[in-house]
């Protein structure tokens, strides 16, 4: 007997796609939720110390050291009021003002000097350019503490101790080499078409820098501002070495002074002021978040 073979109709591409696509989409959605869950766990681990810090500012010493939980037994703002007064004749308003008197001028001179040096390295050909750039990169490997002693001796000889000048003036000479490197990397990723067109129109190097380069460097410059603001506000060793007068202390030194002011440390007061001290840096970061991320990533991938 002969067997009958029934011809199967060919499966069209659309029909195959209708079967495969839901499977692929379901797999992608599952992977996406796994990624979100992993990111959520990492974010929780990173943010919990900050969240705990806020909660601990409302606790007393016994409660701070007896529980790692966030929620305090009662919400008491006395720690903020007592911590703000400090154990000296000055309040933390004085120390915040001192921090800004250091930070703002340092940011200004850092941006000006680093932009000019980066522009020279990225756009001009001169003898020893590569060697100087390599030396500059090599200095980034030096620990900052290595430079403190010779700098201290120099500033002592010229009479700058117990002033803000040692904390500000060096940045006017592009000593923050990380920022120079970051700006050079960003500049290398900018096409020269606009600069060449401006040169044809008669612009000189200074006009090119101010009218063409600086606007294009805006994301990178904002990154420099954010980094320098946070680092200067958190700087402890520099003010500790150069400043002797309590009335000139920034917040970082004032916090340390409040820890050792009494035999029994009122940790709630210290933590409360630490929370307040974080506010300027957090506010600056979120205010410049969009440009900061753009500038940091662009300067990191170009080269």
N, C-alpha and C positions, 0 to 999 in steps of 0.2 A: 504494500500500500504506500502510496506517495503521501508525504506530509505537506500540509498546506502552510505556507509562510505568509503571515499577515504583515504587510509593510507598516512600520511605525511612522507616523507623520514626523517630519523633521522638527526639532525644537528650535524655535526662533531665538535670536539674540535677545529680544525684549523679554521673552518668557524666562530665559536663564537669568537675566539681570533682575527680574522681579523676585526670583528665589534667593539670589546671592546677596543683593543689596541689603535686605533686612538683617541678614546674619552679620554682615560687615558693620552696619550701623550699630547693631546691638553690641558687638564686640568693642567698637570704638567708644560707645557710651559707657560701657563697663570700665574700660581702661581710663576714661576721663574721670569717673567717680573715684577710682583708686588713686589717681594722681591728686585729686582734690583732697581726699582723705589724708594722704601722706603729707601734703602741704599744710593741711590744717593741724596735724600733729606737730610738725616742725614749728609752725607759727605759735602754737600753744606753749611749746617748750621755750621758745625765744622770748615771748611776751610775758610769761607768768612772773618772772622776777620783777618786772616793772609793775605789773598789776599788784603783786604782793607788796611792793614798796609803798604804793598808794594806800593799801589797806593797813599796813603796819604803822603809818603815820597817825592813825587814830587809836592805836593800842598803847598800853603801858608796858613797862619793861618785862614784867612777868608774863604777860600775854604774848609779847613778841617772841620770847624764847621758848614758850611752851607749845606753840602751835605754828604749823607752816601754812595754815589756811589763810585765805584772803579776808574773809568777812570778820570785822571786829565785833566785840560784844556790845559796844555802844559807839556812836558817832560823836566824837568830842574834838572840837577844833582848837582846844587850848594849846596843843603842841605847836600849831602854826603861829599862834600869838607869842608864846614864850620863846620859840626858836627864832622868830624874827627880831626880838629885842637883843639877843646875844648876851654874853656875860661882860661885855665891854661897854664903853660909853657910846658906841656907835651901833646903829641898827644895820640889818642886812641891806637896807636901801643904799647905804654908803658903799658897801662892798659890791653890790650890783653896778652902781655907777662907776666904780673903779674898774670893774671888768669891762664895761663898755668903753671906758677911756683907753683901755689897752686894745680891745678887739677891733673897734671901728677904724682907728688910724692904721692899724696893722693890715687890715683887709684892703684899705685904699692903696697903700704903698705896695702891697703884694701884687695886686692886680696890675698896677701900672708897670712895675719892674718886670714881672714875669711875662706879660704880654709883649713888651718890647724885646726882651731877650729871646723869647720863643719865635717872634717874627724874624729876628736876625738869623737864627739857626735854620728856620724853615725856608726862607725866601732869598737869602743872600749867599753868594759864594765868596769866601775869603780864606786867606791862608790859615791853616790849622783848625778849620771849622770842625772837621770830624774828630780831631784829637781833643779839642776843647769839649765837644759834646760827650765824648767817651769819658773824659775826666769828670764831667758833671754827673754822668750816670753812676760812675764809681763812687762818688761821694754819697749817693743815696744808700750805699751799703754800710756807711759808718753809723754807729749808734750815736744818738744826739748827745748823750752824756759825755762822749769823748771830747766834744767841742766846748763843753761848759767851762772847764778849768782855764784854757787859754783865753776864752772870751771874758771870763771873770777878771783875769789879770789885766787885760786890755782896758776893760771898762773901769776898773779901779784906778788905773793910771790917768785916765782922762776925766775922772770925777763924775761918772754916771751912775754910781751905785746909789741905791735907795731912790731910784727914779724909774719911770716907765720907758726911758730911752733904750736901754738894752733889750727890752722886749719888742720894740717897734722898729728901730733904725736898721738892724740887720736885714729885715724883710724888704727894705727899700733897695737892696742890692741883689735881688733875686736869689737869696740864699735858700729859698724853699724850692729845691730843685725838682721835687716831685711835680709841682705845678708847672714848671717850665717844660718838663718832659710831656706832661699831659697835653699842654697847649700845642707843643710841636707836633704831636701825633694827630691832634685835631686839624691843624693847619695843613698837614700833608694830605689829608683827605679832601681838601677844598680845591676845586679846579681853579686854574689861574686865568680863565677866560675874562672874568670881570676885571681883574687887575690889569691885564694887558690892554683891554679896551679903555680903562681909565688912564693908563699911561699914554695911549695914543691921544687922548683928550688933553694931555698936559699935566696930569697929576704927578706930584713928586712922591717920595717914599713916605713922608709924614702924612700927606693927604690920603694916600692909599691905606695907610694903617688906620687912620681915624674914620674915614668915610666908607671903606670897603671891608677891611679885615675885622675891625672891632664889631660891627653889626653881625657879621657871619660867625664870629667867635662867641656870641651871646650865650649859647648853652654851656660852652666850656667855661666861660668866665663865671657864670652862676654856680657851676660846680666848684670852682676855686673859692668863691665867696662862702659857700655852704661848708666846705671842708675846713677852711681857715677859721670861720666863726666857731665851729664846734671844737676844733683842736685848741684854739686860743682860750675859749671859755673853760675848757677842761684842763688847761695847762697848770700843773702844780709845781714842777721842779724849777721852772724858770723864775716865777715870782718868789719862790722860797729862797733861791740863791741871791737874787738881786735886791729884794725889798726887805727893809728892816722896820719901817714904821707901820704900826698896826692900822693907822688911818688910810694907808695906801694899799692895803691888802685887797686882792680880788676875792670872788666868792669861793674859789677852790681852797685858798688858804684859810679863809674865815670858817669854812666847814671843819677843817682839821683843828683849828683853834677851839671851836665849840666842843669838840670831842674831849679834849684834854683840859677843859676849863674847870671841871669839878671832879671830886673823887669818884662819885657815882655818875656815870654818863646817862643822861636822859635821852635814850635812843629815839624815842618818839619825836623829840624836838629836832634832833639831827636829821632823821628821816624826812620829817615834814619839810625842812628847808631844802633837803636834797631834791624832793619832788618839785618845789618851787624853782630850784636852780635848773632843772631839766626843761622847764617851760620855754625859755627863749630858744634853745637849740631845736627842740621839737617843732616850735612854731616856724622857725626859719626853714627847716627841712620841708615841712608840708607846704609852706608858701611857695617854695621854689622846686617842688617835687618834679613837676613835668620837665622843666628845663634841666634840672640836675641829673635826672636819669638819662635824658637824651645826650647831655654833654659827657657824662661819665662813660656811657657805652660807646659813643662815637669815637672818643679818644682812645678807647681800649682796643677797638677792632681795626683801626687804621694803622698802617705802618709801612 
